[in-house]
């Protein structure tokens, strides 16, 4: 089991994305489609990762853990002012 941080582009349906992600085991649960603004690698206990990205246009963006079944409890809002 692992965890990641996936920042989705505006307008991406979280439920549909998570269903596609569940089948994307070979790509660390990041499905094809270029629906992410940024994401980390899949991380296990005690591991860490760093990502750098330019802030998107002002608005509210959803972030999730895309490991199968995690997104329902591991999600939040990334707010750009």
VEXZADO-77120 format. One record per residue: residue number from 1; residue in three letters; x, y, z of N, C-alpha, C in turn. Coordinates in Angstrom, 3 decimals. Layout:
BEGIN
num->NUM residu->Ala n_c1->X n_c2->Y n_c3->Z ca_c1->X ca_c2->Y ca_c3->Z c_c1->X c_c2->Y c_c3->Z
...
***
This chain:
BEGIN
num->1 residu->Unk n_c1->0.840 n_c2->-1.173 n_c3->0.000 ca_c1->0.000 ca_c2->0.000 ca_c3->0.000 c_c1->0.881 c_c2->1.230 c_c3->0.000
num->2 residu->Unk n_c1->0.409 n_c2->2.273 n_c3->-0.649 ca_c1->1.157 ca_c2->3.514 ca_c3->-0.693 c_c1->0.233 c_c2->4.703 c_c3->-0.717
num->3 residu->Unk n_c1->0.849 n_c2->5.866 n_c3->-0.761 ca_c1->0.108 ca_c2->7.114 ca_c3->-0.828 c_c1->0.823 c_c2->8.052 c_c3->-1.787
num->4 residu->Unk n_c1->0.062 n_c2->8.963 n_c3->-2.366 ca_c1->0.642 ca_c2->10.010 ca_c3->-3.193 c_c1->-0.197 c_c2->11.272 c_c3->-3.061
num->5 residu->Unk n_c1->0.251 n_c2->12.324 n_c3->-3.682 ca_c1->-0.464 ca_c2->13.598 ca_c3->-3.754 c_c1->-0.665 c_c2->13.888 c_c3->-5.226
num->6 residu->Unk n_c1->-1.917 n_c2->14.025 n_c3->-5.636 ca_c1->-2.245 ca_c2->14.305 ca_c3->-7.034 c_c1->-3.122 c_c2->15.550 c_c3->-7.070
num->7 residu->Unk n_c1->-2.619 n_c2->16.605 n_c3->-7.679 ca_c1->-3.367 ca_c2->17.844 ca_c3->-7.834 c_c1->-4.018 c_c2->17.823 c_c3->-9.210
num->8 residu->Unk n_c1->-5.343 n_c2->17.807 n_c3->-9.216 ca_c1->-6.087 ca_c2->17.672 ca_c3->-10.464 c_c1->-6.366 c_c2->19.025 c_c3->-11.111
num->9 residu->Unk n_c1->-6.452 n_c2->19.005 n_c3->-12.424 ca_c1->-6.833 ca_c2->20.206 ca_c3->-13.163 c_c1->-8.302 c_c2->20.522 c_c3->-12.881
num->10 residu->Unk n_c1->-8.677 n_c2->21.792 n_c3->-13.089 ca_c1->-10.076 ca_c2->22.202 ca_c3->-12.919 c_c1->-10.972 c_c2->21.395 c_c3->-13.843
num->11 residu->Unk n_c1->-12.126 n_c2->21.040 n_c3->-13.318 ca_c1->-13.125 ca_c2->20.361 ca_c3->-14.135 c_c1->-12.976 c_c2->18.858 c_c3->-14.233
num->12 residu->Unk n_c1->-11.919 n_c2->18.288 n_c3->-13.662 ca_c1->-11.738 ca_c2->16.837 ca_c3->-13.714 c_c1->-12.712 c_c2->16.198 c_c3->-12.730
num->13 residu->Unk n_c1->-13.477 n_c2->15.226 n_c3->-13.195 ca_c1->-14.409 ca_c2->14.494 ca_c3->-12.334 c_c1->-13.600 c_c2->13.562 c_c3->-11.439
num->14 residu->Unk n_c1->-13.620 n_c2->13.808 n_c3->-10.147 ca_c1->-12.787 ca_c2->13.057 ca_c3->-9.202 c_c1->-13.144 c_c2->11.571 c_c3->-9.200
num->15 residu->Unk n_c1->-14.416 n_c2->11.245 n_c3->-9.220 ca_c1->-14.822 ca_c2->9.834 ca_c3->-9.190 c_c1->-14.346 c_c2->9.090 c_c3->-10.431
num->16 residu->Unk n_c1->-14.528 n_c2->9.693 n_c3->-11.601 ca_c1->-14.066 ca_c2->9.047 ca_c3->-12.837 c_c1->-12.551 c_c2->8.918 c_c3->-12.849
num->17 residu->Unk n_c1->-11.863 n_c2->9.967 n_c3->-12.386 ca_c1->-10.404 ca_c2->9.917 ca_c3->-12.340 c_c1->-9.943 c_c2->8.773 c_c3->-11.437
num->18 residu->Unk n_c1->-10.547 n_c2->8.662 n_c3->-10.263 ca_c1->-10.154 ca_c2->7.614 ca_c3->-9.312 c_c1->-10.399 c_c2->6.214 c_c3->-9.874
num->19 residu->Unk n_c1->-11.476 n_c2->6.031 n_c3->-10.618 ca_c1->-11.738 ca_c2->4.731 ca_c3->-11.243 c_c1->-10.656 c_c2->4.383 c_c3->-12.260
num->20 residu->Unk n_c1->-10.263 n_c2->5.363 n_c3->-13.069 ca_c1->-9.189 ca_c2->5.136 ca_c3->-14.038 c_c1->-7.858 c_c2->4.893 c_c3->-13.328
num->21 residu->Unk n_c1->-7.615 n_c2->5.647 n_c3->-12.260 ca_c1->-6.363 ca_c2->5.503 ca_c3->-11.515 c_c1->-6.226 c_c2->4.106 c_c3->-10.927
num->22 residu->Unk n_c1->-7.333 n_c2->3.534 n_c3->-10.466 ca_c1->-7.294 ca_c2->2.200 ca_c3->-9.855 c_c1->-6.755 c_c2->1.145 c_c3->-10.823
num->23 residu->Unk n_c1->-6.932 n_c2->1.368 n_c3->-12.116 ca_c1->-6.442 ca_c2->0.423 ca_c3->-13.115 c_c1->-5.068 c_c2->0.770 c_c3->-13.666
num->24 residu->Unk n_c1->-4.437 n_c2->1.793 n_c3->-13.124 ca_c1->-3.156 ca_c2->2.269 ca_c3->-13.659 c_c1->-1.993 c_c2->1.859 c_c3->-12.757
num->25 residu->Unk n_c1->-1.975 n_c2->0.617 n_c3->-12.365 ca_c1->-0.945 ca_c2->0.120 ca_c3->-11.441 c_c1->0.467 c_c2->0.300 c_c3->-11.990
num->26 residu->Unk n_c1->0.649 n_c2->0.072 n_c3->-13.275 ca_c1->1.987 ca_c2->0.141 ca_c3->-13.875 c_c1->2.539 c_c2->1.559 c_c3->-13.979
num->27 residu->Unk n_c1->1.685 n_c2->2.558 n_c3->-13.782 ca_c1->2.144 ca_c2->3.953 ca_c3->-13.820 c_c1->1.907 c_c2->4.639 c_c3->-12.469
num->28 residu->Unk n_c1->2.061 n_c2->3.869 n_c3->-11.396 ca_c1->1.908 ca_c2->4.366 ca_c3->-10.022 c_c1->0.552 c_c2->5.024 c_c3->-9.798
num->29 residu->Unk n_c1->-0.489 n_c2->4.464 n_c3->-10.419 ca_c1->-1.870 ca_c2->4.906 ca_c3->-10.253 c_c1->-2.130 c_c2->6.321 c_c3->-10.768
num->30 residu->Unk n_c1->-1.365 n_c2->6.712 n_c3->-11.781 ca_c1->-1.603 ca_c2->7.956 ca_c3->-12.512 c_c1->-2.067 c_c2->7.539 c_c3->-13.914
num->31 residu->Unk n_c1->-3.365 n_c2->7.694 n_c3->-14.209 ca_c1->-3.875 ca_c2->7.224 ca_c3->-15.500 c_c1->-3.480 c_c2->8.151 c_c3->-16.652
num->32 residu->Unk n_c1->-3.564 n_c2->7.625 n_c3->-17.862 ca_c1->-3.358 ca_c2->8.433 ca_c3->-19.060 c_c1->-4.423 c_c2->9.523 c_c3->-19.118
num->33 residu->Unk n_c1->-4.096 n_c2->10.632 n_c3->-19.756 ca_c1->-5.098 ca_c2->11.667 ca_c3->-19.965 c_c1->-4.649 c_c2->13.068 c_c3->-19.616
num->34 residu->Unk n_c1->-3.498 n_c2->13.213 n_c3->-18.976 ca_c1->-2.972 ca_c2->14.548 ca_c3->-18.663 c_c1->-3.973 c_c2->15.397 c_c3->-17.878
num->35 residu->Unk n_c1->-4.536 n_c2->14.817 n_c3->-16.814 ca_c1->-5.515 ca_c2->15.509 ca_c3->-15.979 c_c1->-4.924 c_c2->16.068 c_c3->-14.696
num->36 residu->Unk n_c1->-3.609 n_c2->16.008 n_c3->-14.554 ca_c1->-2.957 ca_c2->16.432 ca_c3->-13.317 c_c1->-2.145 c_c2->17.706 c_c3->-13.547
num->37 residu->Unk n_c1->-2.124 n_c2->18.550 n_c3->-12.524 ca_c1->-1.241 ca_c2->19.708 ca_c3->-12.538 c_c1->0.117 c_c2->19.331 c_c3->-11.957
num->38 residu->Unk n_c1->0.100 n_c2->18.443 n_c3->-10.970 ca_c1->1.328 ca_c2->17.974 ca_c3->-10.319 c_c1->0.993 c_c2->16.723 c_c3->-9.518
num->39 residu->Unk n_c1->2.021 n_c2->15.877 n_c3->-9.294 ca_c1->1.813 ca_c2->14.705 ca_c3->-8.446 c_c1->3.157 c_c2->14.186 c_c3->-7.952
num->40 residu->Unk n_c1->3.087 n_c2->13.462 n_c3->-6.852 ca_c1->4.277 ca_c2->12.809 ca_c3->-6.306 c_c1->4.300 c_c2->11.357 c_c3->-6.761
num->41 residu->Unk n_c1->5.432 n_c2->10.726 n_c3->-6.540 ca_c1->5.500 ca_c2->9.289 ca_c3->-6.756 c_c1->4.715 c_c2->8.604 c_c3->-5.637
num->42 residu->Unk n_c1->4.455 n_c2->7.326 n_c3->-5.782 ca_c1->3.790 ca_c2->6.555 ca_c3->-4.742 c_c1->4.786 c_c2->6.357 c_c3->-3.601
num->43 residu->Unk n_c1->4.366 n_c2->6.644 n_c3->-2.379 ca_c1->5.257 ca_c2->6.624 ca_c3->-1.224 c_c1->4.807 c_c2->5.605 c_c3->-0.192
num->44 residu->Unk n_c1->5.776 n_c2->4.931 n_c3->0.413 ca_c1->5.513 ca_c2->4.017 ca_c3->1.518 c_c1->5.855 c_c2->4.684 c_c3->2.835
num->45 residu->Unk n_c1->5.679 n_c2->3.956 n_c3->3.920 ca_c1->5.969 ca_c2->4.481 ca_c3->5.248 c_c1->7.387 c_c2->5.019 c_c3->5.363
num->46 residu->Unk n_c1->7.533 n_c2->6.223 n_c3->5.903 ca_c1->8.838 ca_c2->6.825 ca_c3->6.120 c_c1->9.475 c_c2->7.451 c_c3->4.898
num->47 residu->Unk n_c1->8.859 n_c2->7.310 n_c3->3.719 ca_c1->9.407 ca_c2->7.903 ca_c3->2.499 c_c1->8.865 c_c2->9.314 c_c3->2.315
num->48 residu->Unk n_c1->9.563 n_c2->10.098 n_c3->1.513 ca_c1->9.093 ca_c2->11.441 ca_c3->1.190 c_c1->9.426 c_c2->11.760 c_c3->-0.259
num->49 residu->Unk n_c1->8.826 n_c2->12.808 n_c3->-0.752 ca_c1->9.066 ca_c2->13.261 ca_c3->-2.115 c_c1->8.877 c_c2->14.772 c_c3->-2.125
num->50 residu->Unk n_c1->9.486 n_c2->15.435 n_c3->-3.065 ca_c1->9.340 ca_c2->16.871 ca_c3->-3.237 c_c1->8.950 c_c2->17.141 c_c3->-4.672
num->51 residu->Unk n_c1->7.965 n_c2->18.006 n_c3->-4.859 ca_c1->7.579 ca_c2->18.421 ca_c3->-6.205 c_c1->7.607 c_c2->19.940 c_c3->-6.263
num->52 residu->Unk n_c1->7.908 n_c2->20.458 n_c3->-7.434 ca_c1->7.897 ca_c2->21.885 ca_c3->-7.674 c_c1->7.049 c_c2->22.140 c_c3->-8.909
num->53 residu->Unk n_c1->6.146 n_c2->23.105 n_c3->-8.805 ca_c1->5.302 ca_c2->23.429 ca_c3->-9.948 c_c1->4.860 c_c2->24.878 c_c3->-9.834
num->54 residu->Unk n_c1->4.495 n_c2->25.463 n_c3->-10.960 ca_c1->3.964 ca_c2->26.821 ca_c3->-10.976 c_c1->2.503 c_c2->26.767 c_c3->-10.553
num->55 residu->Unk n_c1->2.112 n_c2->27.710 n_c3->-9.703 ca_c1->0.718 ca_c2->27.774 ca_c3->-9.263 c_c1->-0.192 c_c2->28.007 c_c3->-10.466
num->56 residu->Unk n_c1->-1.296 n_c2->27.297 n_c3->-10.525 ca_c1->-2.245 ca_c2->27.524 ca_c3->-11.617 c_c1->-3.001 c_c2->28.834 c_c3->-11.406
num->57 residu->Unk n_c1->-3.882 n_c2->29.157 n_c3->-12.316 ca_c1->-4.684 ca_c2->30.377 ca_c3->-12.193 c_c1->-5.506 c_c2->30.333 c_c3->-10.908
num->58 residu->Unk n_c1->-5.867 n_c2->31.500 n_c3->-10.367 ca_c1->-6.640 ca_c2->31.521 ca_c3->-9.123 c_c1->-7.893 c_c2->30.649 c_c3->-9.202
num->59 residu->Unk n_c1->-8.167 n_c2->29.987 n_c3->-8.114 ca_c1->-9.334 ca_c2->29.113 ca_c3->-8.038 c_c1->-9.106 c_c2->28.010 c_c3->-7.032
num->60 residu->Unk n_c1->-10.042 n_c2->27.094 n_c3->-6.989 ca_c1->-9.984 ca_c2->25.956 ca_c3->-6.076 c_c1->-9.768 c_c2->24.686 c_c3->-6.882
num->61 residu->Unk n_c1->-8.785 n_c2->23.924 n_c3->-6.490 ca_c1->-8.409 ca_c2->22.693 ca_c3->-7.173 c_c1->-8.501 c_c2->21.543 c_c3->-6.167
num->62 residu->Unk n_c1->-8.843 n_c2->20.371 n_c3->-6.652 ca_c1->-8.962 ca_c2->19.193 ca_c3->-5.795 c_c1->-7.653 c_c2->18.415 c_c3->-5.827
num->63 residu->Unk n_c1->-7.222 n_c2->17.938 n_c3->-4.644 ca_c1->-6.105 ca_c2->17.004 ca_c3->-4.599 c_c1->-6.564 c_c2->15.728 c_c3->-3.918
num->64 residu->Unk n_c1->-5.962 n_c2->14.613 n_c3->-4.346 ca_c1->-6.330 ca_c2->13.302 ca_c3->-3.813 c_c1->-5.086 c_c2->12.423 c_c3->-3.687
num->65 residu->Unk n_c1->-5.259 n_c2->11.310 n_c3->-2.999 ca_c1->-4.351 ca_c2->10.168 ca_c3->-3.084 c_c1->-5.003 c_c2->9.232 c_c3->-4.091
num->66 residu->Unk n_c1->-4.289 n_c2->8.852 n_c3->-5.138 ca_c1->-4.898 ca_c2->8.041 ca_c3->-6.202 c_c1->-4.733 c_c2->6.540 c_c3->-6.001
num->67 residu->Unk n_c1->-4.151 n_c2->6.100 n_c3->-4.882 ca_c1->-4.094 ca_c2->4.662 ca_c3->-4.601 c_c1->-5.534 c_c2->4.162 c_c3->-4.493
num->68 residu->Unk n_c1->-5.851 n_c2->2.987 n_c3->-5.057 ca_c1->-7.229 ca_c2->2.504 ca_c3->-5.081 c_c1->-7.915 c_c2->2.555 c_c3->-3.714
num->69 residu->Unk n_c1->-9.074 n_c2->3.223 n_c3->-3.709 ca_c1->-9.901 ca_c2->3.310 ca_c3->-2.516 c_c1->-9.542 c_c2->4.426 c_c3->-1.548
num->70 residu->Unk n_c1->-8.437 n_c2->5.095 n_c3->-1.747 ca_c1->-7.998 ca_c2->6.115 ca_c3->-0.790 c_c1->-8.643 c_c2->7.479 c_c3->-0.998
num->71 residu->Unk n_c1->-8.996 n_c2->7.806 n_c3->-2.221 ca_c1->-9.404 ca_c2->9.186 ca_c3->-2.516 c_c1->-10.624 c_c2->9.640 c_c3->-1.727
num->72 residu->Unk n_c1->-11.492 n_c2->8.730 n_c3->-1.338 ca_c1->-12.713 ca_c2->9.136 ca_c3->-0.642 c_c1->-12.416 c_c2->9.767 c_c3->0.722
num->73 residu->Unk n_c1->-11.336 n_c2->9.352 n_c3->1.355 ca_c1->-10.952 ca_c2->9.917 ca_c3->2.649 c_c1->-9.722 c_c2->10.811 c_c3->2.550
num->74 residu->Unk n_c1->-8.928 n_c2->10.631 n_c3->1.510 ca_c1->-7.682 ca_c2->11.374 ca_c3->1.364 c_c1->-7.813 c_c2->12.342 c_c3->0.187
num->75 residu->Unk n_c1->-8.521 n_c2->13.424 n_c3->0.431 ca_c1->-8.715 ca_c2->14.448 ca_c3->-0.585 c_c1->-8.883 c_c2->15.788 c_c3->0.100
num->76 residu->Unk n_c1->-8.672 n_c2->16.843 n_c3->-0.654 ca_c1->-8.832 ca_c2->18.183 ca_c3->-0.097 c_c1->-8.831 c_c2->19.208 c_c3->-1.198
num->77 residu->Unk n_c1->-8.819 n_c2->20.470 n_c3->-0.777 ca_c1->-8.829 ca_c2->21.576 ca_c3->-1.718 c_c1->-7.516 c_c2->22.336 c_c3->-1.648
num->78 residu->Unk n_c1->-6.993 n_c2->22.685 n_c3->-2.799 ca_c1->-5.795 ca_c2->23.498 ca_c3->-2.944 c_c1->-6.296 c_c2->24.826 c_c3->-3.501
num->79 residu->Unk n_c1->-6.205 n_c2->25.874 n_c3->-2.710 ca_c1->-6.771 ca_c2->27.157 ca_c3->-3.082 c_c1->-5.678 c_c2->28.126 c_c3->-3.517
num->80 residu->Unk n_c1->-5.823 n_c2->28.649 n_c3->-4.728 ca_c1->-4.890 ca_c2->29.633 ca_c3->-5.265 c_c1->-5.618 c_c2->30.976 c_c3->-5.279
num->81 residu->Unk n_c1->-5.043 n_c2->31.975 n_c3->-4.587 ca_c1->-5.705 ca_c2->33.281 ca_c3->-4.477 c_c1->-5.230 c_c2->34.283 c_c3->-5.489
***
